[in-house]
């Protein structure tokens, strides 16, 4: 491969970072509940059902859209994902009716799953092309950092947009960065995959789908890594729904909730960009994974026992920071065990299990939280520490 071709492939890295940033500018996150209850005229219970509906369609679409990425190309999948997302934004705000919201959530799920797995698969195969797979842990962490950067920018801008232009406009204007993301995605260089594919359209799709799922299911190491990743992440995900109630119980004014949300994302970015240094300090990749899970569990227990503002904020930051940033580490390790021609399908399989785990943990946590949020957090905290302590992952499974 010539120097010019290497430079073209290397440009994929920056482009994927940009797409991650643009596709995660959720302007609506700053005013999500006011949008639904004010402009949409729906109840809080209906808002929660919309989230469950979105997760349900994510679960159904993860593997099929991952297979599309392996069959038609990751570049095509990512471009389509951004376009579909932009369509979803416009559809959502065309009329304030619950049926329109339900349809739009399906469109958003389709967009999300087209992007999910495809960007990581394209990035890893790009690193293979330029012979820099040893950098995958650092690269995947930066991808997550750009995603979080998009979330922070979106949350900061969304409040201003809503104040100046109305509750409907933050969601409508999300179509703009998604459209720009589609243009950037269309300029990506598709990595060359040497594995041979079946010649016929239907048989190709079916073969990739079946072989990808079968490969995952037969790999003991892939299943162990995925289990550890999704269980801790699903438990940590609860903090996204609980942190505002915790802040309120601690006596913190609602005006400061947005700052705490931004602080969580910024702390995640800080961790993601220092995981290699932490791994060096701890002297073990397995120990780093355990510390991240144990810190999440300990923070949950602390949050269940105190209302003292400094500890509440520290507990929220630690649980959100360590619990929600283990994914890029696992992405780096998991990709070492996946053949290129099945990469997006298998990554979508792991993402499907993650979504399913979040639905289960959120449902159980919601029932428990109706009785006591502190007790729920203590139960979850103890549970994640026990789970991390009995993990069967060994140091030799964690390849760089």
C-alpha positions in Angstrom: 0.0 0.0 0.0 1.4 3.4 -1.0 1.8 6.4 1.2 -1.1 8.2 -0.5 -3.5 5.3 0.1 -2.4 5.0 3.7 -3.1 8.8 4.2 -6.6 8.2 2.7 -7.4 5.4 5.1 -5.9 7.4 8.0 -8.3 10.2 7.3 -11.1 7.8 8.2 -10.1 8.2 11.9 -10.8 11.9 12.0 -14.0 11.5 10.0 -15.4 8.9 12.3 -14.6 11.2 15.2 -16.5 14.0 13.5 -19.5 11.7 12.7 -19.6 10.6 16.4 -19.6 14.2 17.5 -22.3 15.3 15.1 -24.6 12.4 15.5 -24.7 12.8 19.3 -25.6 16.5 19.4 -28.8 15.9 21.3 -30.2 19.5 21.5 -33.4 18.1 22.8 -31.8 16.5 25.9 -31.8 19.9 27.7 -35.6 20.2 27.5 -36.7 16.6 26.9 -39.5 16.5 29.6 -40.8 20.0 28.9 -40.9 19.1 25.2 -43.0 16.0 25.8 -45.3 17.5 28.4 -45.5 21.0 27.1 -45.4 20.7 23.3 -46.4 17.0 23.0 -49.1 17.2 25.7 -48.3 13.7 27.1 -48.0 12.3 30.6 -44.7 11.2 32.2 -45.7 7.5 32.0 -46.1 7.9 28.3 -42.6 9.3 28.1 -41.2 6.3 29.8 -43.1 4.0 27.5 -41.6 5.8 24.5 -38.1 5.0 25.9 -39.1 1.3 26.3 -40.5 1.4 22.7 -37.2 2.8 21.4 -35.2 0.1 23.2 -37.5 -2.6 21.9 -36.9 -1.6 18.3 -33.2 -1.3 19.0 -33.2 -4.9 20.2 -35.1 -6.1 17.0 -33.0 -4.1 14.5 -29.4 -4.5 16.0 -28.4 -7.7 14.2 -30.2 -7.1 10.9 -28.7 -3.6 10.5 -25.3 -4.9 11.5 -25.6 -7.5 8.8 -26.5 -4.8 6.3 -23.2 -3.0 7.3 -21.2 -6.2 6.7 -23.0 -6.9 3.3 -23.4 -3.4 1.8 -20.5 -1.8 3.6 -20.0 0.2 6.8 -19.7 3.5 4.8 -23.2 2.9 3.4 -24.6 1.9 6.8 -23.2 5.0 8.5 -24.3 7.4 5.7 -27.8 5.9 5.8 -27.9 6.1 9.6 -27.3 9.8 9.6 -29.9 10.4 6.9 -32.5 8.3 8.6 -31.8 10.1 11.9 -32.3 13.5 10.2 -35.7 12.3 8.8 -36.6 11.1 12.3 -36.0 14.6 13.7 -38.3 16.2 11.1 -41.0 13.6 11.5 -41.0 13.8 15.3 -42.0 17.5 15.3 -44.3 17.6 12.3 -47.4 17.2 14.6 -47.8 16.7 18.4 -49.5 13.3 18.5 -48.5 10.2 20.4 -48.8 8.0 17.3 -46.3 10.3 15.5 -43.9 10.0 18.4 -44.1 6.2 18.3 -43.4 6.1 14.6 -40.5 8.5 15.0 -39.0 6.4 17.7 -38.9 3.5 15.3 -37.1 5.7 12.7 -34.6 6.8 15.4 -34.0 3.1 16.4 -33.3 2.3 12.7 -30.9 5.2 12.5 -29.2 4.3 15.8 -28.7 0.6 14.8 -27.4 1.5 11.3 -24.6 3.5 13.1 -24.2 1.1 16.0 -21.4 -1.3 15.3 -20.7 0.0 11.8 -18.5 2.9 13.0 -16.5 0.6 15.3 -16.2 -2.1 12.6 -15.0 0.5 10.0 -12.6 2.0 12.4 -11.0 -1.3 13.4 -10.6 -2.5 9.9 -9.1 0.9 9.0 -6.6 0.3 11.7 -5.9 -3.1 10.2 -5.3 -1.6 6.8 -2.7 0.8 8.2 -1.3 -1.8 10.6 -2.1 0.1 13.8 -4.5 -2.2 15.6 -2.4 -1.8 18.7 -3.8 1.7 18.9 -7.4 0.4 19.0 -7.9 1.0 22.8 -6.8 4.6 22.5 -8.8 5.2 19.3 -12.0 3.7 20.7 -11.7 5.8 23.8 -11.4 8.9 21.7 -14.4 7.9 19.7 -16.4 7.7 22.9 -14.9 11.1 23.9 -16.2 12.7 20.8 -19.6 11.1 21.4 -19.7 12.6 24.9 -18.4 15.9 23.5 -21.4 16.0 21.2 -23.7 15.3 24.1 -22.2 18.2 26.1 -22.5 20.6 23.2 -26.0 19.5 22.4 -27.2 19.9 26.0 -25.6 23.3 26.4 -27.0 24.6 23.1 -30.5 23.0 23.5 -31.6 25.1 26.4 -30.7 28.3 24.5 -32.5 27.1 21.3 -35.6 26.3 23.3 -35.7 29.6 25.1 -35.2 31.6 21.9 -37.1 29.5 19.4 -39.5 27.3 21.3 -39.6 23.7 22.6 -40.1 22.2 19.2 -36.9 23.6 17.6 -34.1 21.8 19.5 -35.3 18.4 18.0 -36.0 19.9 14.6 -32.5 21.4 14.4 -30.8 18.1 15.3 -31.4 17.3 11.6 -28.7 19.7 10.7 -25.6 18.1 12.4 -27.0 14.6 11.3 -27.2 15.8 7.7 -23.6 17.1 7.9 -22.6 13.8 9.4 -24.1 12.0 6.3 -22.0 14.1 4.0 -18.8 13.3 6.0 -19.7 9.6 6.1 -20.1 9.5 2.3 -16.4 10.5 2.0 -15.1 7.6 4.1 -12.8 5.1 2.5 -14.2 1.6 2.9 -11.5 -0.8 4.1 -10.7 -3.8 1.9 -12.0 -7.0 3.5 -10.2 -10.0 2.1 -12.6 -12.7 3.3 -14.6 -14.1 0.5 -18.4 -13.5 0.5 -21.2 -15.6 -1.0 -22.1 -14.4 -4.6 -25.9 -14.1 -4.3 -27.8 -11.3 -2.7 -30.2 -13.2 -0.4 -27.8 -16.0 0.4 -25.1 -13.4 1.1 -27.2 -11.6 3.7 -28.4 -14.9 5.2 -25.0 -16.3 5.4 -23.5 -13.3 7.1 -26.3 -13.1 9.6 -26.3 -16.8 10.5 -22.5 -17.2 10.5 -22.0 -14.0 12.5 -24.4 -15.0 15.3 -23.1 -18.6 15.2 -19.5 -17.4 15.5 -20.4 -15.2 18.5 -22.3 -18.0 20.2 -19.5 -20.5 19.8 -16.8 -18.2 21.2 -16.5 -18.6 24.9 -14.2 -15.6 25.2 -16.5 -13.3 23.3 -19.4 -14.3 25.4 -17.5 -13.7 28.7 -16.3 -10.3 27.5 -19.8 -9.3 26.4 -21.4 -10.5 29.6 -19.0 -8.5 31.7 -19.5 -5.4 29.5 -23.3 -5.4 29.3 -24.1 -6.3 33.0 -22.0 -3.5 34.5 -23.1 -1.1 31.8 -26.8 -1.9 32.3 -26.5 -1.3 36.1 -24.5 1.9 35.6 -27.1 3.1 33.1 -29.6 3.5 36.0 -27.8 6.6 37.2 -29.0 8.4 34.1 -32.6 8.1 35.3 -31.9 8.4 39.1 -29.5 11.3 39.3 -32.0 14.1 39.1 -34.1 12.5 41.9 -30.9 12.2 44.0 -30.0 15.8 43.4 -33.5 16.9 44.4 -33.5 14.8 47.6 -30.1 16.5 48.4 -31.7 19.9 48.2 -30.0 21.0 45.0 -32.0 23.5 42.9 -33.2 22.2 39.5 -31.3 25.1 37.8 -28.0 23.2 38.5 -29.1 19.8 37.1 -27.8 20.6 33.7 -24.3 21.4 35.1 -24.2 18.0 36.8 -25.2 16.3 33.5 -22.4 18.1 31.7 -20.0 17.3 34.6 -20.8 13.5 34.2 -19.9 13.7 30.5 -16.7 15.7 31.1 -15.6 13.2 33.7 -16.2 10.4 31.3 -14.0 12.1 28.7 -11.3 12.6 31.3 -11.4 8.9 32.2 -11.5 7.7 28.6 -8.4 9.7 27.8 -6.5 8.4 30.8 -7.4 4.7 30.8 -4.0 3.6 29.4 -2.3 5.6 32.1 -4.5 4.0 34.8 -3.8 0.6 33.4 -0.1 1.3 33.7 -0.5 2.4 37.3 -2.6 -0.6 38.3 -0.3 -2.9 36.4 -3.1 -5.1 34.9 -5.9 -4.8 32.4 -8.1 -7.1 34.4 -7.5 -5.1 37.5 -8.6 -1.9 35.7 -11.8 -3.5 34.6 -12.5 -4.7 38.2 -11.7 -1.3 39.6 -14.1 0.4 37.2 -17.0 -2.0 38.2 -16.2 -1.9 41.9 -16.0 1.9 41.9 -19.5 2.0 40.3 -20.9 -0.4 42.9 -19.3 1.5 45.8 -20.6 4.8 44.5 -24.1 3.4 44.2 -23.9 2.2 47.9 -22.7 5.7 49.0 -25.6 7.3 47.0 -28.0 5.0 48.8 -26.7 6.0 52.3 -26.3 9.8 52.1 -27.9 13.1 51.1 -24.8 15.1 51.8 -24.3 17.2 48.7 -20.5 16.7 48.1 -20.9 12.9 48.4 -24.0 12.8 46.3 -22.3 14.7 43.4 -19.1 12.6 43.8 -21.2 9.4 43.8 -23.0 10.4 40.6 -19.8 11.4 38.8 -18.0 8.2 39.9 -20.8 5.8 39.0 -21.5 7.5 35.7 -17.9 8.0 34.8 -16.5 4.5 35.6 -19.7 2.6 34.9 -20.5 4.1 31.5 -16.9 4.2 30.0 -15.9 0.6 30.2 -17.4 0.0 26.7 -14.5 1.3 24.6 -12.1 -1.0 26.6 -14.2 -4.0 25.8 -14.6 -2.9 22.2 -10.9 -3.0 21.8 -10.6 -6.5 23.4 -13.7 -7.9 21.6 -12.5 -6.8 18.2 -9.4 -8.9 18.5 -11.5 -12.1 18.3 -13.8 -11.1 15.4 -13.2 -11.8 11.6 -13.5 -8.7 9.5 -16.3 -10.0 7.2 -18.5 -10.6 10.3 -17.4 -7.7 12.4 -20.5 -5.4 12.3 -22.9 -8.3 12.7 -21.0 -9.6 15.8 -20.6 -6.1 17.3 -24.4 -5.6 16.7 -25.0 -8.9 18.5 -23.1 -7.6 21.6 -25.0 -4.3 21.3 -28.3 -6.2 21.2 -27.4 -7.9 24.5 -26.5 -4.5 25.9 -29.9 -3.1 25.0 -31.7 -6.1 26.3 -29.8 -5.9 29.6 -30.7 -2.2 30.0 -34.4 -2.9 29.4 -34.4 -5.7 32.1 -32.3 -3.7 34.7 -34.3 -0.5 34.1 -37.6 -2.4 34.5 -36.6 -4.1 37.7 -35.0 -0.9 39.1 -38.2 1.1 38.3 -40.3 -1.3 40.3 -37.8 -1.2 43.2 -37.5 2.6 43.0 -41.2 3.0 43.5 -40.6 1.8 47.1 -37.2 3.3 47.7 -34.5 4.7 45.4 -31.8 4.5 48.1 -32.5 0.8 48.8 -32.5 0.2 45.0 -29.1 1.8 44.6 -27.6 -0.3 47.5 -29.0 -3.5 46.0 -27.5 -2.6 42.6 -24.2 -1.5 44.1 -23.8 -4.8 46.1 -24.8 -6.7 43.0 -22.3 -5.2 40.7 -19.4 -5.7 43.2 -20.3 -9.3 43.6 -20.6 -9.8 39.8 -17.2 -8.1 39.2 -15.6 -10.3 41.9 -16.7 -13.6 40.3 -15.8 -12.6 36.7 -14.1 -15.4 34.8 -12.2 -13.0 32.5 -8.4 -13.6 32.7 -5.6 -11.3 31.8 -4.6 -13.4 28.8 -8.1 -12.8 27.3 -7.4 -9.0 27.2 -5.3 -8.7 24.0 -3.7 -5.4 22.9 
